[in-house]
Amino acid sequence: MTVSASDTARELRTGDVPVVGTPAIVRLAEEASVAAIAARLESGTTTVGHRVQLDHLAPTPIGATVRAEALLESVEGRRLTFRISVSDSHGLVAAGRITRVVVERERFLEKVTGAKNRG
């Protein structure tokens, strides 16, 4: 991802500095974890976010490129835990883990619709 003004802490309202905001780093890390497993999922399944544990370690300015890598670290039933690293040209920007859960897409969406109708 090339950091744009819309990715900054200032624009995301999570700070007042023009460097990549933590929510943008989390989004990029989540995208990497989704991409890492997408080709291996059975038809009709998807993953949903469960836990994000990420340390944002260094600032990245507008115009710089950041890259996220996700490595599947463990599988416990339907829970997939990924080791995440995010880097720019100067080195490590963020590191941590993301856990996603494998779900049947239609069944998951039915639960969402049912919950909306009860509320």
FENFENKA-V7605 format. One line per field, one symbol per residue. ss: DSSP state (H for helix, E for strand, C for the rest). phi: phi as a letter, one per 30 degrees, with the letter a starting at -180 (. if undefined). psi: psi as a letter, one per 30 degrees, with the letter a starting at -180 (. if undefined). A space follows every 10 residues. Layout:
ss: ???
phi: ???
psi: ???
//
This chain:
ss: CECCHHHEHH HHCCCCCCEE CHHHHHHHHH HHHHHHHHCC CCCCEEEEEE EEEEEECCCC ECCCECEEEE EEEEEECCEE EEEEEEEECC EEEEEEEEEE EEEEHHHHHH HHHHHHHHC
phi: .cdcedcdee ddiclbcdbe deedddeddd edddddcedc ddeicbbbdb abbbcccbdb dejdccbcbb cdcabbicdc ccdcbbbbdc kdcaalbbcb cdbdeddddd ddddddddd
psi: kkklefflee efhgagkhlk leeeeeeeee eeeeeffeff klkfllllke kkjkkjfklk lkflkkkkkk kjelkjbfkk kkkkkklaff akellakkkl kkljeeeeee eeeeeeff.
//
